[in-house]
Amino acid sequence: MMSDPVFTNDASVFGLLTLVLAVIFVTSSSSHPVARRFYRFVPPLLLCYFVPALLHWPLGLISGEEAPLYRPLASRYLLPASLILLCISIDLKGLISLGPKSLVMFSAATLGIIAGGPVALLLVSAVAPDALGSDPANLWRGMSTLAGSWIGGGANQAAMKEIYQVSNEVFSGFLIVDVVVANIWMGCLLYGAGCSASIDRWLKADASAVDALTARAEAFHASTARIPTVTDYVVLAAVAFGGTGLAHWGADQLTPWFERWNAVTISVAHPEGSLVAWGLSSAMSGFFWLIVLATTVGLALSFTHLRNLESVGASRVGSIFIYILVATIGMQMDLQKVWSNLGLFAVGIVWMLVHISVLLIAAKIIRAPFFLVAVGSQANVGGAASAPVVASAFSPALAPVGALMAVLGYALGTYGAILCAELMRLVSAG
């Protein structure tokens, strides 16, 4: 039996987590040969999950139960604020100007994830049902968090956990699958960047679009970058947390309304209410509306002059919130249970293979360069944390393109994951 953790005070645990994040990112940006070789194979995001988990077990320094920073700090405040900041920089016109192939590949990547979930659940359940180690209800709910992560990112993954009420035990299992499978695929993409010319020849792609994309990315970065002022940061905080407050208020209004609507539709045919019968019980979840409204606020603000906050680091601040969220999730992981459900890895691998197959088929049909394949995939699977990394593997000037596409993934992540989850619910019920 595990003894009591060393640090139980919330402030102490939060300070320790931020220190861990600082060490990870300082070392990941180091030019030391050892650090560069290490982070070539171990992305910082992977450590953001696992180091807090190691602090939990076996080191026993912290505990997710003793210092519940995930809720409300991370999930109720930082999560919606990060969604607003990550969505506010969306430039739909800019995405269109990157060319239709980029949007096609991004859409193909999203479609591959949405379709891959139910296909993986169906195939693995048919071939090796005993290997999954979870009842059908827990399985599809846990997979919904994987869909949230692989379409959007950590924010959307946490949103799915709350919306579908996934237990920490089930979530931990799929969190391991997420990190391991996604980072293996990211490693393949980074390797592929080094031989992209050969892959482009196999795809019969025209790589000249990537050169034009590089020029546009350099021009965009040069035209928007500026030194932020205190006023900029105050406005940034007002937008992030003011929008979060508005989303909380809206959720407080909508949730009771749907609960009352469900109550008045209880009948012999639908003894639990129409919303439950139709599989729309998430409409009665306050957290569901918090996430949807925060995403909507961010999308709405992207059409105003406030989208210029990206020039002072809106997405970077939003990413910091995400990393804090990831660390608070990691501290709740129990690594002792990693090997209890190895069958879940079969689900993750089949799911990823479906995603890759859809991507390559789409790229072959439209003759898209491998750059768009890699960034379109990583903008979904890796999100804003790693899509710029993959993009910069082709050219450092292309890193903002990866971030721009990843932000679109954050915007669509919640919606796409809900669609995927409902499809998996149908497969599970069948």
N, C-alpha and C positions, 0 to 999 in steps of 0.2 A: 504494500500500500504506500502510495506516495505521501511524503511528509508535507507540511505546510510550506508554501512558497516563502522565499526570503523577503520579497517586496510585495506588500499588500495595499499600500496607499496608492490611490489612483494617480496622483501627481507624480509619484516616484516611478511608477510603471510607465506612464506617458513619457517622462523624461528619458527613461532607459530606451524606449522604443525609438524616440527621435534621435538619440545618440547612435543607435544601431543603424538607422537609415542614413545618417550622416557618414558613418564609417563606410558603409556600402558604396555610397555614391562618390565619396572622395577617392576611394581606392579604385573604383571603376573608371574614373576619369584620369587616373594616374598614367604617366608615360613609362613607368617602370616595366621592364620586359616581363617579369613574372606576373604582374597584375594584368598586363595586356593579354598574355596567353591565357590566364585564368578566366577573365571575363569574355574571352572569345568563345568559350564553351559554356560558361555559367553566367547567364544574363542576370543583371541586378534584380530584376523582378522575382526571379527564382529565390534569391537570398532573402528578399523582403517577406516571402512566405515562410521560409524554412528557419531562418535564424530566430525569429520570435517563437517558432514551434520548439526549437532546441532549448531556448530559454525556459520554455514550459516543461518539456521533458526531453532529455534526462537531467538537465541542469537544475531544474526545480527552483529557478529564480523568480518566475512569475506564474500567474495562473489566470486564464480567461474568466474563471468563475469568481476569483477573489477580487479582481479589478476589471469590472465589466465596461471597459472603454468602448467596446464596439457599439453598445447601445446605452445612452442616446448619442454620445458625442460623435462617433464616426458615422453611424448609419442614418441618424436623424438630422444632423447638422452638416457635417462635412460632405456626406454623400450627395444630397441634393444641391449643395453649393458647388461641388465639383462638376455636376452635370450641367449646371447653368454656365459655368465658365468654359467648359469644353465645347458646349453647343453654340455659345455666343459668337465664336469665330467662324462658323460655317459660312462659306461664300458659295452659294449655289451657282452663281454665274461663273465664278472662278473654276468650279469643278467642271462645268460644261465646257469651258474654254480649254481644259486639259485634253479634251477630245472624247468622243463617244466610247472609245475602247476602254478608257479608264473606268468609266461608269459601268460598262458592261461587265468588266472583270470584277469590279467591286460587287455588283449585283449577283454575279455568278458565285462569288465566294459566300455571300450571305445566303443565297438559295441552297448552296451545298451544305451549309450548316443546318438550315431549317429542315431540309429533306433528310440529311444524314442522321439526325436524332431518331426519328421514327423507324428508318431503315435499319439502323444499328440495333435498336431495341427489338425489332421484329426478327432479324437474323440471329442474333445471339440468343434470344429467348427460344427460338426454334431449334437451334443446333445444340446449345448447352445451357438449358434453363437452370440447372442446379449450380452452375458456376457463378451466377450473379449474386447469390447470398443476400438477397433483399426481397421483400414482398413487392408485388407490382406497384402498389400505391407509392411506397417509399422510393422505388426505382425511378419512375418517371418524374417524380418531384425532384429528386436529386439531380437527374439529368437536365432539368430545367435550369439549374444553376450553371451547368456546363454550357448550355445554349446561350445564357446571358453573357458569360465570359467570352465565348468564341464568336459572338456576333458583335458585342460591344466591348466589354472590359470588366474590370473589377467592380466598378460601380453597378453595372447591370447585373453582374453575378450576385452581388449582395442584395440587390433588389429582388431577384428571383427567389433567393433564400427566404426573404421575409414574406413576399407575396404568396408563395406556395407552402409556407410554414415547414420548411425543411429542417429536420433535427440536426444538431451539431454533429452527431455521429455519422449520419448519412452524408452531410455536407463535407465533412473532413475527408471521407473516402473519395468523393468526386473532386475535391480540391486537389488531392494528390494526382488523380488522373489528369486533371486540367493542366497542372504545372508540368508534369512529366511528358505527356503526349504533345502538348503545345510547344514545349521547348525543344523536343526532338525535331519537330517540324520546322521550327525556327532555325535550328542548326542546319537543316537540309537547305533552307532558303539562303542562308549566309554562304554555304558552300556553293550553291548554284549561282550566286552572284559572281563568283570568281570565274565561272565558265559559261556566263550568260550568252556569249556569242555562239557557242556550239548549240545551246538550247534554242536560241532564236533561229538558227538554221534548221533545226528539227521542226520548229513550229512554223517555218517559212514566214517569219515575221519581218516587218520593216522597222528596224531600230532607229530610224531617223526621228520618229516621234519622241523618243526618249531624249535626244539631243535638244529638240525644241522645248521639251518639258524642263530640261535643265536651265535653259536660258530664261524661261518665264519664272522659274523658282528663284533664281538669283535676283531678277528684277523685283519680284514681290518682296523678298527679304530686305533688299536695299531701300525700298520705298516706305516700308513700315517700321523698321527698327528705330527706336529712339530711347533716350535715357528717361526712365520714369521719374516722376516727382512724387512728393508726399500726397498731393492732391489726387494723382492718378491712383495711388494705392487705396486712398480713402474711398474713391468712387468705385474701385474694383471690389472692395469689401462691401460697400453698400449694395451693389448689384448682386453679388453672390448671396449675401445673407438677407438682404431685403427680398430678393426673389424666393429664397428659401422660406422666409416668413410668409410670403404670399401663398406659396405652395402648401404650407402647413394650414393656413387659414382656409384655403379652398378644400383641402382634404377633410377638414373638420366640418365643412358644410355638406360635402357630397356623400361622405360615408354614412351618416345617419339617414340621409334621404333614401339611399339604396337599401339600407337595412329595413326601413319602414315599407318601402315598395315590395321587398321580398316577403315581408311579414303579411302584407295584405293579399298576396297572391298564393298563400298556402291553401291547398285544396286537396281533395281526395286523389286527384291525378298527380299533384305535386305536393306531397306532405311536408317537404322541407322548403318550399317556396320555389318560384319559377327560376330565380337566378341560380340557385343551387342545381336545379334540374337541368338547366341549360349549360352548366359548366362555367358559369360566370360569377362564381362566389367571390372571386378576387375583387369584384366591384364593391364588395362590402368591406374591403381592407383599406384602412386609412393609409397604410404605407404604400399600397398600390397607387392611390391617387396622389400621394406626396411625390412619388417618382415620376408619374406621368405628367403632373402639373409642372414640376421643376424642369423636365425636359422641354415641355411646351413653352415655358417662360424663356428658356435659353434660345429656342428656335425663333420665337417672336422677336427677341431682342437682336437677333442676328440680322434683321431687316432694318435696324435703326443705326444711328451713328455710334451707339454704344459698342458695336462690333469692333470699333477701332481700339477697344481696350486690349485686343490681342497684341497690339504693337508694344504694350507695356507688360506683357507676360500673362494674360488671362489664362491661357491653356497651361502654362507652366505652374501657376498657382493651383489650378485645378488638379494638375498631376500630383502636386505635393499632397493635396487632400486625399487623392487616391492611394498614394503610397502609405499614408498613415492608416487609411482604411484597411489596406492589405495587411499591414503589420498587426492591426488589432484582430483581424480574422486569423492570421497565422498563430497568434498566441493562444487561440482556442483549439488548435489542432492537437490531437493526441497521436503522436507518431507510433505509439505501441500498437495501434490498430491498423497500420498501413497494410500489413500483409493479410488481414482478415478477409478481404474481399478482392482477391486478385482478378476475379472474373470481371470486375468493373473495367479493368484495363482493356479487355477484349472489346467492350462497348466503345471505349474511347478510341481505340485503334481503328475499328470498323468505321466509326463516325468520321474520323479524320480522312480515311481512305475514300469515303464517299465525297467529302469536301474536295479533296485533291483531284479526284476523277472528274467532277463537274468543272473544276477550274481548267484542267488541261483540255477537256473536250471543247469548252468555250473558247479557249485561247487558240486551239487548232482551227476552229471554224472561222473566227474573225481575224486570225493571224496576228494576235496581240503579242508584243515583246514580253520576254520573261520578267522584265522589270514590273510591268503591270500585273502579271500573275502573282509575283512575290508580294508587292505592296498591297494589292487588293486582298490577298489572303491574310497578310499580317495585320492590315487595318481592321479586319474582323477578329481573327484569332488572338492577336497580341494586343491590339488597341494602341492608344497613344503612347504607351510606355515603350513599345518595341517596334512599331511600324516605322518610325523615323530611323531606327537603327538599321533595319533591313534596307530602307531606301538609301541611306548614306553608304551602305556597302557597295552600291552601284556608283554613287557620286555624293560627296558631302553636301553639294548644293541641292540635292533632291530630298534631304531630310525633312524640310517643311512640307513637301508634298505628301510624305507618309503621314505626318501629323494631321494634315488637312483631311486626308481620306479617313484617318482613324477617328477624327472628331465626328464625321458622318456616321461611323459605326456606333459611337456612343449615342447619337441621336436615335438611330434605328434599333439599337440593341434591346431595349426594353420591349418595343413592339414586336420585333422579330422573335425574341425569346418566348414571349407569351404565345405567339402563333405556333412555334415549335412545340412548346409545352402542351398546348391543347391537342396537337396532332399526336403527341406521344401518349396523352391521356386516352385518346380514342383507340390507339394501337393496344395499349395496356388493357383497356376494357374489353377489346375484341379477343 
